[in-house]
């Protein structure tokens, strides 16, 4: 793990190793109480959760993913963070960032607060709320330099659940598997409506030996219109496809 961290410029001192070892212990203990994550055992947690999260710190795609130094002092939100992946991993790697962890599960956010307290982490806020509600709240709306998510939702839905948090000049990054170009194209109209430039995809396969990730980068170039995100469940039930947006516009003429 240290070699993977060092490959993206991290300093793997004793404190770095101690905190990651303790974070693993807390994940395993929580998994014995409830379904925190399906990834268990040191080898899998190290490879799939920790090292894979370091990929956010790799400058790839011609500079679309920022270098390590960029993260220091930035405001970052992790939407649907679950066990704190990748947000808490990035915080342990770059302690100077300001991190907000968002999840609607009370059990998961209670775990996250336990980790924050146990590891004495500063500048970390844990929010128990749905993205649709938090995205409309003044303290969160367009307040973050970077919004990250590692979800299974379609990109058209993730665009609505993440872009309202990003400040103009900031970005949202969604991590997906391979073969997402058609999905990215389907989300293009939603991203434009929500204030983003056309999405850029980058294949990231290092550090680590896990399968390659596709990082989708949306740069925020304009404000998200009022009314977005829509109320709970609507982004999933009625995604902002191009057809939906055009039909909705026609009704308002």
Helices and strands as residue ranges (DSSP letters): H 2-7, H 14-31, H 42-44, I 45-51, H 52-53, G 54-57, G 61-63, G 68-71, E 75-79, H 87-93, E 98-103, H 106-118, E 124-128, H 131-134, E 144-149, H 155-162, G 163-165, E 166-176, H 181-186, H 188-193, E 200-204, E 213-219, H 234-237, H 242-251
